[in-house]
Structures are given as structure tokens and as C-alpha cells.
Amino acid sequence: MQPISAMPAAALPDRPMPVIWTARQRGSKETALDSETAITLACHLSLVFTTARDWYGLAMGLAERGFGLKFEGARLVLTSDATGQSLCTCGSLGHSFASLLARLGKPVVLAETGQVITRPAR
């Protein structure tokens, strides 16, 4: 299956078109996205976050849309697979690490990069 970002606009009439996200550095409590882009991104990914049954499902759903998850210090951030940039915290999208931890359990994380690993639950 083609990633959503590679599909033509006509194939996704009810979804916002993905964009290449900003590389602007953010402070410790802010998103790097302007408010319109952040809302579009939250809408684009909301179903993935709310329907995931485990970290594998969340990571795979995000990967299908061109995104990933990693930790930067104690913060869980959304990353763009196209640019490798950290875009915003998951909390700024309405899905805090604490709420994901309570619902999905502990994630498996690569120590070197902080990336959440996309491996199936046992």
C-alpha cells in the first residue's frame, strides 16, 4: 500500500493533504507548527491515536501517514518521516504521553535514538 502522502489528492477527498512540515526549532513548551497547521495535523492523525490498541498499532498507523514517534528527553514527539524533523509533542495534539501510557502500556524504545519501535505486541 502506498503511504497517504504519496497518493493523489483525488484519492483522499475527505482528508487534508499532508505537507512537508516546518523545520523551525521550538522551545521546551511550544509546538513548531502554526496553529492552522497544528489543527490540520491533529485532525489528520486523530483517528490513528484514538483507535490504536497498542504502541505497534499507533506506530504503524502513523508510519502509513508518513510520521513516527520518538522521545526527546521526557517528551514524546511526532516526527516527519519525509524530513526527519520533530514536529510537535503528542500532548499538543491532544494525546499526552501519560494518557497513551495509561491506555497502551509502556512503549518499546530504541535507546540510541529514542524512537518508538514498530514491533508487534506478543
MOFEN-V820781 format. One record per backbone hydrogen bond with DSSP energy under -0.5 kcal/mol. NH is the residue of the N-H (numbers start at 1). CO is the residue of the C=O. If there is no record, write none. Layout:
NH & CO
NH & CO
This chain:
4 & 64
6 & 3
7 & 3
7 & 4
11 & 8
12 & 9
13 & 10
15 & 12
21 & 19
30 & 27
32 & 87
38 & 34
39 & 35
40 & 36
41 & 37
42 & 38
43 & 39
44 & 40
45 & 41
46 & 42
49 & 45
50 & 46
51 & 47
52 & 48
58 & 54
59 & 55
60 & 56
61 & 57
62 & 58
63 & 59
64 & 60
65 & 61
65 & 62
66 & 63
67 & 62
68 & 79
70 & 77
71 & 114
72 & 75
73 & 71
75 & 72
77 & 70
77 & 75
78 & 88
79 & 68
80 & 85
81 & 66
81 & 79
82 & 66
84 & 80
87 & 78
88 & 78
90 & 76
93 & 90
94 & 91
95 & 90
100 & 96
101 & 97
102 & 98
103 & 99
104 & 100
105 & 101
109 & 107
110 & 115
114 & 110
116 & 69
117 & 108
119 & 117
